[in-house]
Every structure is written in C-alpha cells, then in structure tokens.
Amino acid sequence: DQQVKQNSPSLSVQEGRISILNCDYTNSMFDYFLWYKKYPAEGPTFLISISSIKDKNEDGRFTVFLNKSAKHLSLHIVPSQPGDSAVYFCAAGGGADGLTFGKGTHLIIQP
Amino acid sequence: EAQVTQNPRYLITVTGKKLTVTCSQNMNHEYMSWYRQDPGLGLRQIYYSMNVEVTDKGDVPEGYKVSRKEKRNFPLILESPSPNQTSLYFCASSFASGSGSYNEQFFGPGTRLTVL
C-alpha cells in the first residue's frame, strides 16, 4: 500500500507561469514533509520542508502548503523557470523511521 | 565539502557474482539509508541504519545486506546479484530523528548497476 502518492507522473508548464505539484499521504503518523528535486544523473537534493504544525512554508519562489485534514500537500513554484525542469519527489516522515517517498512527478518547463 | 560519496558510480556485472557498493558521508550523521530508483516506482528504501551497529530493513530488503561498523560508512552488499536488481541506487544520510531537525537527507550521486 502506497503511503505517499504523487498521482501525476508528469506536468508541463509554460515558463513564467505557476507550477503546482501535488502529493497525498495516508499515514496520519507522518509529522514532517519534504520535497526533493532530482536532475538526471544526480542524486535528489532537498528543496523545502514543512512540519505538521504549520500549513505553509515559503522559500523564495517555492512554497509548500499542507492540508492535514485532507492529508494533502502541494508545492508551488512561481514563476517557473527552465532550470526547474526536473523530477520532484514528495517525502514524508515521522517517529524513528526514515522517509517514505512518492513515485515522483516529472516537471517540464516549456519556453 | 559536506557530501555523500558512492563507489562505483557505474557497474556491470553477471548473475551470482558478489559485489559491494560503498557509501561514505563526512557530516557525522547518525542515520544512513539505501534506496533504489526504478522507472514508475520512485525511490524505495532497501535498508537503513540509525547508528553504528544498528541496521533495519526497509521496504525492499530481499537480496541485499548492509553493515554499519563505522559511523561514516554504510556499504550495500549483494551476495548473489540477479537481473531484477538492475537499478539506480542511492545512499543518503541525515541526523537522526528527534534531533529537532526536519531530517533532511543528503543523497549521494547514485550508482547505476546492471546485472546480466
């Protein structure tokens, strides 16, 4: 059973517009959430995180929103830039266990 | 420079020939983990270690072994590799849970393994 779901394998957005990547989770024990970005031939790199005590965290062009009642989080990128083209992984964690990752969403920024 | 290193980066081997992929971190992290990435399946955890001499199975541990004799190293061992272990492998490390951090994991560059 997949505990972290990213239902969109890919997403295409025009440069300068907003990119919205979605993630759903099922485990109510998760208390922190992270987004990772991955370019081809490289390891994932940390992008932004949010604790379950917050509903929003912002870092420059990146904002993560958390809706605990819906067990849903989203990553907003505004404005989208060509360098944002990558695979984005949603991850969740809680307690002593490690992170559980979603399958990833391939974001393509079109000029 | 703070980093996670993996070796080798690329490896082609044959079924049944034992191999080890090394992982080393220089950030004094307690927690280390191995993942495999496969098309359509994302990142799946193989094994993890909360500290020296403490290891535990992840979601897909079959066919793999690990050891944690030193804090900085966490090798992944395939005693008898099979073609279904052809994958892209990532090692990651972080401070342990409960440290007050968000457990941001730092990833190595990946090892692409092909088992013929």
Interface residues (C-beta under 8 A of the other chain):
Chain A: Q6 P9 Y32 L34 Y36 A41 E42 G43 P44 T45 F46 S49 S51 F89 G93 G95 A96 D97 G98 L99 T100 F101 G102 K103 G104
Chain B: V4 Y31 S33 Y35 G40 L41 G42 L43 R44 Q45 Y48 M50 G58 F90 A92 A96 S97 G98 Y102 N103 E104 Q105 F106 F107 G108 P109 G110
